[in-house]
């Protein structure tokens, strides 16, 4: 299984995959947020101090786990926020 460590910051699923379809979790991938960027062990992260946010633009992007959830799939240490834009 693959493990991805994500540093603190705001991330748009559109930016992450380069398309308006959002972030699609892959089967068996473990995605962890809350890193400062200097850790050498996952237990060193502090997701309370190193807030890692996935920004979902209402009706434009999403964090989609449908079809990806199994015992090996993990999304941990993230804050997921839905933003609404008006013109």
CORKA-V968854 format. One record per residue. N is the residue number from 1. SS is DSSP state (hx for helix, st for strand, lp for the rest). PHI is phi as a letter, one per 40 degrees, with the letter a starting at -180 (NA if undefined). D_FIRST is the distance of its C-alpha to the first C-alpha in Angstrom with 2 decimals. Layout:
# CORKA-V968854
n:N ss:SS phi:PHI d_first:D_FIRST
n:N ss:SS phi:PHI d_first:D_FIRST
This chain:
# CORKA-V968854
n:1 ss:lp phi:NA d_first:0.00
n:2 ss:lp phi:c d_first:3.80
n:3 ss:st phi:b d_first:6.68
n:4 ss:st phi:b d_first:10.13
n:5 ss:st phi:b d_first:13.33
n:6 ss:st phi:b d_first:16.43
n:7 ss:st phi:c d_first:19.96
n:8 ss:lp phi:d d_first:22.79
n:9 ss:st phi:i d_first:24.68
n:10 ss:st phi:b d_first:25.32
n:11 ss:st phi:b d_first:23.14
n:12 ss:st phi:c d_first:24.28
n:13 ss:hx phi:d d_first:21.85
n:14 ss:hx phi:c d_first:24.46
n:15 ss:hx phi:c d_first:24.10
n:16 ss:hx phi:c d_first:20.31
n:17 ss:hx phi:b d_first:20.31
n:18 ss:lp phi:g d_first:23.96
n:19 ss:lp phi:a d_first:25.13
n:20 ss:lp phi:c d_first:26.85
n:21 ss:lp phi:c d_first:24.25
n:22 ss:lp phi:g d_first:22.13
n:23 ss:st phi:c d_first:18.49
n:24 ss:st phi:b d_first:16.40
n:25 ss:lp phi:c d_first:13.08
n:26 ss:lp phi:c d_first:10.48
n:27 ss:lp phi:d d_first:9.11
n:28 ss:lp phi:g d_first:5.80
n:29 ss:lp phi:c d_first:6.04
n:30 ss:st phi:b d_first:7.43
n:31 ss:st phi:b d_first:10.79
n:32 ss:st phi:b d_first:13.25
n:33 ss:st phi:b d_first:16.91
n:34 ss:st phi:g d_first:19.85
n:35 ss:st phi:b d_first:19.76
n:36 ss:lp phi:c d_first:22.99
n:37 ss:lp phi:h d_first:21.40
n:38 ss:lp phi:b d_first:22.47
n:39 ss:lp phi:c d_first:19.94
n:40 ss:lp phi:b d_first:18.23
n:41 ss:lp phi:a d_first:16.54
n:42 ss:hx phi:d d_first:15.04
n:43 ss:hx phi:c d_first:17.89
n:44 ss:hx phi:c d_first:20.40
n:45 ss:lp phi:c d_first:19.88
n:46 ss:lp phi:b d_first:22.70
n:47 ss:lp phi:c d_first:21.95
n:48 ss:lp phi:c d_first:25.61
n:49 ss:lp phi:c d_first:27.09
n:50 ss:lp phi:b d_first:24.52
n:51 ss:lp phi:c d_first:24.54
n:52 ss:st phi:b d_first:21.97
n:53 ss:st phi:b d_first:23.38
n:54 ss:st phi:c d_first:22.32
n:55 ss:st phi:c d_first:25.70
n:56 ss:st phi:b d_first:26.23
n:57 ss:st phi:c d_first:29.58
n:58 ss:lp phi:d d_first:31.28
n:59 ss:lp phi:g d_first:31.42
n:60 ss:lp phi:b d_first:29.74
n:61 ss:lp phi:a d_first:26.06
n:62 ss:lp phi:a d_first:23.56
n:63 ss:st phi:b d_first:20.17
n:64 ss:st phi:b d_first:19.16
n:65 ss:lp phi:b d_first:16.66
n:66 ss:lp phi:c d_first:18.61
n:67 ss:lp phi:g d_first:16.78
n:68 ss:lp phi:b d_first:13.32
n:69 ss:lp phi:c d_first:13.62
n:70 ss:lp phi:a d_first:11.96
n:71 ss:lp phi:c d_first:11.00
n:72 ss:lp phi:c d_first:7.36
n:73 ss:lp phi:c d_first:8.82
n:74 ss:st phi:b d_first:10.55
n:75 ss:st phi:b d_first:13.52
n:76 ss:st phi:b d_first:15.25
n:77 ss:lp phi:g d_first:18.19
n:78 ss:lp phi:b d_first:19.63
n:79 ss:st phi:b d_first:23.12
n:80 ss:st phi:b d_first:23.55
n:81 ss:st phi:b d_first:27.10
n:82 ss:st phi:c d_first:29.04
n:83 ss:st phi:b d_first:31.76
n:84 ss:lp phi:b d_first:34.90
n:85 ss:lp phi:b d_first:36.89
n:86 ss:lp phi:b d_first:40.59
n:87 ss:lp phi:b d_first:42.97
